[in-house]
Amino acid sequence: MAKMFFGDEATAIINFSYNLRYMMQDKNTSSTKVAKKIGVSPNLIRSYVKAQAKPTEEIIRLIADALECEPSELTKTYNYRMSED
């Protein structure tokens, strides 16, 4: 059974998932390549991309290093609502 996340924790996980997916696309890399760089399984990275797992601060730092970005770029919050203009 998949773990359920609620409230602020769920929001943080969704933001991380979105940012991770964006940064991986921007860097033209895959979950397998990121996983290999930081020494974890590709399935773990995929679980972060799918917002099915909560990364530790250490994992966030390692992923940021692998993607050559700041950890804050992976954890920042966006307003996902589209403007009506």
Rosetta constraint file for C-alpha pairs under 8 A:
AtomPair CA 2 CA 52 HARMONIC 7.29 0.50
AtomPair CA 3 CA 52 HARMONIC 7.19 0.50
AtomPair CA 3 CA 53 HARMONIC 7.68 0.50
AtomPair CA 5 CA 9 HARMONIC 6.24 0.50
AtomPair CA 5 CA 10 HARMONIC 4.85 0.50
AtomPair CA 6 CA 10 HARMONIC 4.81 0.50
AtomPair CA 6 CA 11 HARMONIC 7.76 0.50
AtomPair CA 7 CA 11 HARMONIC 6.39 0.50
AtomPair CA 8 CA 12 HARMONIC 6.13 0.50
AtomPair CA 9 CA 13 HARMONIC 6.25 0.50
AtomPair CA 10 CA 14 HARMONIC 6.14 0.50
AtomPair CA 11 CA 15 HARMONIC 6.11 0.50
AtomPair CA 12 CA 16 HARMONIC 6.12 0.50
AtomPair CA 12 CA 75 HARMONIC 7.10 0.50
AtomPair CA 12 CA 77 HARMONIC 7.71 0.50
AtomPair CA 13 CA 17 HARMONIC 6.07 0.50
AtomPair CA 13 CA 48 HARMONIC 7.79 0.50
AtomPair CA 13 CA 51 HARMONIC 5.77 0.50
AtomPair CA 13 CA 53 HARMONIC 7.43 0.50
AtomPair CA 13 CA 54 HARMONIC 5.98 0.50
AtomPair CA 13 CA 55 HARMONIC 7.98 0.50
AtomPair CA 14 CA 18 HARMONIC 6.17 0.50
AtomPair CA 14 CA 51 HARMONIC 5.58 0.50
AtomPair CA 15 CA 19 HARMONIC 6.07 0.50
AtomPair CA 15 CA 74 HARMONIC 7.72 0.50
AtomPair CA 15 CA 75 HARMONIC 6.32 0.50
AtomPair CA 15 CA 76 HARMONIC 6.84 0.50
AtomPair CA 15 CA 77 HARMONIC 5.87 0.50
AtomPair CA 15 CA 78 HARMONIC 7.29 0.50
AtomPair CA 16 CA 20 HARMONIC 5.84 0.50
AtomPair CA 16 CA 48 HARMONIC 7.56 0.50
AtomPair CA 16 CA 49 HARMONIC 7.90 0.50
AtomPair CA 16 CA 51 HARMONIC 7.75 0.50
AtomPair CA 16 CA 74 HARMONIC 5.45 0.50
AtomPair CA 16 CA 75 HARMONIC 5.13 0.50
AtomPair CA 16 CA 76 HARMONIC 7.54 0.50
AtomPair CA 17 CA 21 HARMONIC 6.11 0.50
AtomPair CA 17 CA 48 HARMONIC 5.64 0.50
AtomPair CA 17 CA 49 HARMONIC 4.59 0.50
AtomPair CA 17 CA 50 HARMONIC 6.32 0.50
AtomPair CA 17 CA 51 HARMONIC 5.32 0.50
AtomPair CA 18 CA 22 HARMONIC 6.16 0.50
AtomPair CA 18 CA 49 HARMONIC 7.08 0.50
AtomPair CA 19 CA 23 HARMONIC 6.03 0.50
AtomPair CA 19 CA 73 HARMONIC 7.06 0.50
AtomPair CA 19 CA 74 HARMONIC 5.05 0.50
AtomPair CA 19 CA 75 HARMONIC 7.04 0.50
AtomPair CA 19 CA 76 HARMONIC 7.74 0.50
AtomPair CA 20 CA 24 HARMONIC 6.04 0.50
AtomPair CA 20 CA 48 HARMONIC 7.84 0.50
AtomPair CA 20 CA 49 HARMONIC 6.37 0.50
AtomPair CA 20 CA 74 HARMONIC 5.88 0.50
AtomPair CA 21 CA 25 HARMONIC 6.24 0.50
AtomPair CA 21 CA 49 HARMONIC 5.87 0.50
AtomPair CA 22 CA 26 HARMONIC 6.03 0.50
AtomPair CA 23 CA 27 HARMONIC 6.00 0.50
AtomPair CA 23 CA 67 HARMONIC 7.15 0.50
AtomPair CA 23 CA 74 HARMONIC 7.87 0.50
AtomPair CA 24 CA 28 HARMONIC 5.87 0.50
AtomPair CA 24 CA 29 HARMONIC 5.19 0.50
AtomPair CA 24 CA 30 HARMONIC 6.38 0.50
AtomPair CA 24 CA 31 HARMONIC 7.79 0.50
AtomPair CA 24 CA 67 HARMONIC 7.19 0.50
AtomPair CA 25 CA 29 HARMONIC 6.32 0.50
AtomPair CA 25 CA 30 HARMONIC 7.90 0.50
AtomPair CA 27 CA 67 HARMONIC 6.95 0.50
AtomPair CA 29 CA 33 HARMONIC 6.42 0.50
AtomPair CA 29 CA 34 HARMONIC 7.24 0.50
AtomPair CA 30 CA 34 HARMONIC 6.31 0.50
AtomPair CA 31 CA 35 HARMONIC 5.90 0.50
AtomPair CA 31 CA 42 HARMONIC 5.52 0.50
AtomPair CA 31 CA 43 HARMONIC 7.92 0.50
AtomPair CA 31 CA 45 HARMONIC 5.58 0.50
AtomPair CA 31 CA 46 HARMONIC 6.18 0.50
AtomPair CA 32 CA 36 HARMONIC 6.13 0.50
AtomPair CA 32 CA 41 HARMONIC 7.60 0.50
AtomPair CA 32 CA 42 HARMONIC 4.75 0.50
AtomPair CA 32 CA 45 HARMONIC 7.78 0.50
AtomPair CA 33 CA 37 HARMONIC 6.28 0.50
AtomPair CA 33 CA 42 HARMONIC 7.93 0.50
AtomPair CA 34 CA 38 HARMONIC 6.44 0.50
AtomPair CA 34 CA 42 HARMONIC 7.69 0.50
AtomPair CA 34 CA 45 HARMONIC 7.55 0.50
AtomPair CA 34 CA 63 HARMONIC 6.92 0.50
AtomPair CA 34 CA 66 HARMONIC 6.22 0.50
AtomPair CA 34 CA 67 HARMONIC 7.51 0.50
AtomPair CA 35 CA 39 HARMONIC 5.76 0.50
AtomPair CA 35 CA 40 HARMONIC 4.96 0.50
AtomPair CA 35 CA 41 HARMONIC 5.59 0.50
AtomPair CA 35 CA 42 HARMONIC 5.09 0.50
AtomPair CA 35 CA 44 HARMONIC 7.80 0.50
AtomPair CA 35 CA 45 HARMONIC 6.34 0.50
AtomPair CA 36 CA 40 HARMONIC 6.45 0.50
AtomPair CA 36 CA 41 HARMONIC 7.36 0.50
AtomPair CA 36 CA 42 HARMONIC 7.56 0.50
AtomPair CA 37 CA 66 HARMONIC 6.21 0.50
AtomPair CA 38 CA 62 HARMONIC 6.09 0.50
AtomPair CA 38 CA 63 HARMONIC 6.89 0.50
AtomPair CA 38 CA 66 HARMONIC 6.93 0.50
AtomPair CA 40 CA 44 HARMONIC 6.87 0.50
AtomPair CA 40 CA 45 HARMONIC 7.82 0.50
AtomPair CA 41 CA 45 HARMONIC 6.97 0.50
AtomPair CA 42 CA 46 HARMONIC 6.20 0.50
AtomPair CA 43 CA 47 HARMONIC 6.10 0.50
AtomPair CA 44 CA 48 HARMONIC 6.54 0.50
AtomPair CA 44 CA 53 HARMONIC 7.94 0.50
AtomPair CA 45 CA 49 HARMONIC 6.34 0.50
AtomPair CA 46 CA 50 HARMONIC 6.12 0.50
AtomPair CA 47 CA 51 HARMONIC 6.07 0.50
AtomPair CA 47 CA 52 HARMONIC 4.96 0.50
AtomPair CA 47 CA 53 HARMONIC 5.58 0.50
AtomPair CA 48 CA 52 HARMONIC 5.94 0.50
AtomPair CA 48 CA 53 HARMONIC 5.39 0.50
AtomPair CA 48 CA 54 HARMONIC 6.84 0.50
AtomPair CA 48 CA 55 HARMONIC 7.03 0.50
AtomPair CA 55 CA 59 HARMONIC 5.86 0.50
AtomPair CA 55 CA 60 HARMONIC 6.34 0.50
AtomPair CA 56 CA 60 HARMONIC 6.28 0.50
AtomPair CA 57 CA 61 HARMONIC 6.29 0.50
AtomPair CA 58 CA 62 HARMONIC 6.22 0.50
AtomPair CA 59 CA 63 HARMONIC 6.03 0.50
AtomPair CA 60 CA 64 HARMONIC 6.06 0.50
AtomPair CA 60 CA 71 HARMONIC 6.12 0.50
AtomPair CA 60 CA 74 HARMONIC 7.45 0.50
AtomPair CA 61 CA 65 HARMONIC 6.19 0.50
AtomPair CA 61 CA 70 HARMONIC 7.88 0.50
AtomPair CA 61 CA 71 HARMONIC 5.61 0.50
AtomPair CA 62 CA 66 HARMONIC 6.21 0.50
AtomPair CA 63 CA 67 HARMONIC 6.12 0.50
AtomPair CA 63 CA 71 HARMONIC 7.94 0.50
AtomPair CA 64 CA 68 HARMONIC 5.81 0.50
AtomPair CA 64 CA 69 HARMONIC 5.05 0.50
AtomPair CA 64 CA 70 HARMONIC 5.64 0.50
AtomPair CA 64 CA 71 HARMONIC 5.20 0.50
AtomPair CA 64 CA 74 HARMONIC 7.21 0.50
AtomPair CA 65 CA 69 HARMONIC 6.27 0.50
AtomPair CA 65 CA 70 HARMONIC 7.45 0.50
AtomPair CA 69 CA 73 HARMONIC 6.69 0.50
AtomPair CA 70 CA 74 HARMONIC 7.29 0.50
AtomPair CA 71 CA 75 HARMONIC 6.56 0.50
AtomPair CA 72 CA 76 HARMONIC 5.72 0.50
